[in-house]
């Protein structure tokens, strides 16, 4: 496409897009004189610092400093896409057709190097899998499995659940005549090539399939649960798509396309671990739920979710493995500049089983009782310890907590002041909890950060009073 056509198209889309409508459809705007303000999604914004100017059709965060621009910059920042994708998204929103104007070069179109071809191929695969589950006789084992898990027909349609028959070339055979080459299907990780024979084969088989969609509601990857009758020792019960140009498991979550609609109201997102956990909790009317994809919650996940919610509730199983993650969780809490709370389920129950057995009200009750990540860490570290009388054990627990704080990434730039305030609040809380002077805790934290872990630490006398400031 020539630069002239690109400029004309860009201007048409800009004129058709009102920046207040665009940003206001994603975040709550409040009028302030001739402008609108809202909380910035890219930092812990206690007072609204992101301004939207309807006259200039521009936006800017005055804390982040380098974030601002027009409607295209907003979509690029908020959705994590490049200019071309932002242009296409806004054109589609405005009803401006671009197919005749926005083209890749002929050498790229429809190949594995054409990202739009990958999106189209993944959408086609999702459609084939969903139709198979609904209609195909060979999908009966999948329908039985979902019925046994109490997944409703409505949920199957909402989450576009599918089925992959127990065949090695099912999707490859169906792709003939579609224009999707084996190389394109390989690029989205639905087929692979044998090193021994050089033949193509389906990556998934004999599995109930869960399409993974991005925040723009585009299918980008797949997760599959093998059925018992098709299980073997060569692959796991659950497998996800591998890393592709469309998908990175440490940056994406399952169910965000559904949850996104309610996050502007709830301000909180619930994070669970499994596909059926998301579906069942949603089925019981709790819609602000997503799942991580075979990995622990990461800083990249938090950056993604912070665009849509103000706080995260992480659901942990009550077993020992779930509780051992407290160190990593606390580090995220310190570094994320976002409220992170922990909901612990009774041992032996996952969210899917819990809501089915005890109902939505019981789950909401646990949700209301969720504690922040620091309190959760303190509870785990001090379990079974009499803090008033078992001084040695209490100090070991405190040392463990401070060690975790010392390892947490420290904020830079505009986040430094907020990070220091949060650290001050945390130390004040620990001082109250352990009845120690706050200054001594700060000194010890500095020693641990400086690598002087063996510095002597005297057994302190209980403080008569601790700082009243802190996160309540």
Secondary structure, DSSP 8 states (H G I E B T S, - for coil): --HHHHHHHHHHHHHT--HHHHHHTTS--EEETTEEEE--TTS--SS--EEEETTTTEEEETTTSS-EESHHHHHHHHHT--HHHHHHHHHHHHT---TTT----TTTTTSTT-HHHHHHHHHHHHHHHHHHHHH-GGGHHHHHHHHHTT--HHHHHHTT-EEE-S-SSHHHHHTTTTT--HHHHHHTTSEEE-TTT--EEES--SEEEEEEE-TTS-EEEEEEEE-GGG--TTS-SEEE----SS--TTT--BTHHHHHHHHHHH-EEEEES-HHHHHHHHHTT---EEE--SS---HHHHHHHHTT-SEEEEEE-SSHHHHTTHHHHHHHHHHH-SEEEEEE--TT--HHHHHHHH-HHHHHHHHHT-EEHHHHHHHHHTTT--TTT-HHHHHHHHHHHHHHHHHS----GGGHHHHHHHHHHHHHHHHHHHT--HHHHHHHHHHHHTT-TTS--------S---S-S--
